[in-house]
């Protein structure tokens, strides 16, 4: 019987592809460098965009970007694009 080999990467991840589901846990936290780094790590995104009230926002969609909307201090929305 041939030996079975495990896949080299049991958790396939596509770097730079954003998933905002798990980032929702950051809602209500203050804007900080650490929170931004955590959002990138959790989402798998390659880019982070902070959006504060009154910030101009380009409407381009980027599959590798996590957007964190704040009220100026706290995160109230997290989404990819």
Residue, then its C-alpha position, 0 to 999 in steps of 0.5 A: x500500500x503506498x504511503x499517504x503524504x500530507x499536503x504541504x500546506x493543510x490550510x490553503x491561503x491566498x495571500x492578498x485576498x481579503x476576508x472581512x468576516x473575522x475582522x468584525x471583532x475589531x469593531x468598537x476598538x480604537x484606531x491604532x497601529x496595532x489594530x491595523x496590523x491585526x486587521x491585516x493579519x486576520x483578513x489576509x489583505x495586503x493593504x489597509x485603508x483607514x477611513x475617517x469622517x470627511x475623508x475622500x474615498x476612491x470608489x475603486x474595488x481592490x480584492x486585497x484591501x481591508x477598509x476600516x471606517x472610524x468615527x474619528x476614533x473608534x472602528x464602526x465598520x470593516x469591509x473588503x474592497 
